[in-house]
Amino acid sequence: MVYMTRGVCSKTIEVELDGETIKHVKFHGGCPGNLKGISQLVVGMNARDVIKKLRGTTCGYRDTSCPDQLSIALEQALNKNS
């Protein structure tokens, strides 16, 4: 699934789940090192656990962030799979 982000530097997030387990995450745009790190950290984790940890994370003056946008993308992927 490809999620179109809102209000952040990254433009899209690719998300692939195996059930509720995160199989693949890739950000397009944004801060490359940080987003590669986040992507590697969450692979193998339960999507619901990641959503709980990342939801509401802000970036500077923005009311969202790339991690927050990832939580939204994961929610949509879970809803799509159910």
TORPADREN-338992 format. One line per 4 residues: number of its first residue (from 1); their letters; for each residue z, x, y of C-alpha. Coordinates in steps of 0.5 Angstrom, whole numbers, plus 500, padded with zeros to 3 digits. Example, Ala and Ser with C-alpha at 12.3 -4.5 7.8 and 13.67 -1.06 7.14 Angstrom:
BEGIN
1) as) 516/525/491 ~ 514/527/498 .
END
This chain:
BEGIN
1) mvym) 500/500/500 ~ 498/502/507 ~ 503/500/513 ~ 501/500/520 .
5) trgv) 507/503/524 ~ 509/500/531 ~ 512/504/536 ~ 512/511/533 .
9) cskt) 508/517/533 ~ 506/516/526 ~ 500/512/525 ~ 501/509/518 .
13) ieve) 505/510/512 ~ 502/510/505 ~ 508/508/500 ~ 507/507/492 .
17) ldge) 513/504/488 ~ 514/504/481 ~ 518/497/480 ~ 523/499/485 .
21) tikh) 523/506/485 ~ 519/510/490 ~ 513/514/487 ~ 510/516/493 .
25) vkfh) 510/517/501 ~ 506/520/506 ~ 506/519/513 ~ 500/520/517 .
29) ggcp) 501/523/524 ~ 508/524/527 ~ 512/530/526 ~ 509/534/520 .
33) gnlk) 515/538/517 ~ 520/532/518 ~ 516/527/515 ~ 514/531/509 .
37) gisq) 521/533/508 ~ 523/525/508 ~ 517/524/504 ~ 520/529/499 .
41) lvvg) 527/527/499 ~ 526/519/498 ~ 521/520/492 ~ 525/518/485 .
45) mnar) 530/514/489 ~ 531/506/489 ~ 527/503/495 ~ 533/498/496 .
49) dvik) 538/504/497 ~ 533/508/502 ~ 532/501/506 ~ 540/501/507 .
53) klrg) 540/508/509 ~ 534/508/514 ~ 534/501/517 ~ 536/502/524 .
57) ttcg) 535/509/525 ~ 532/510/532 ~ 528/516/536 ~ 530/518/543 .
61) yrdt) 530/512/547 ~ 526/508/542 ~ 529/502/538 ~ 525/505/532 .
65) scpd) 523/511/529 ~ 519/514/523 ~ 525/513/518 ~ 526/506/520 .
69) qlsi) 519/504/520 ~ 519/507/513 ~ 524/502/511 ~ 520/496/514 .
73) aleq) 514/499/509 ~ 518/499/503 ~ 521/492/504 ~ 514/490/505 .
77) alnk) 512/494/499 ~ 518/490/495 ~ 516/483/497 ~ 508/485/495 .
81) ns) 511/487/488 ~ 515/481/487 .
END
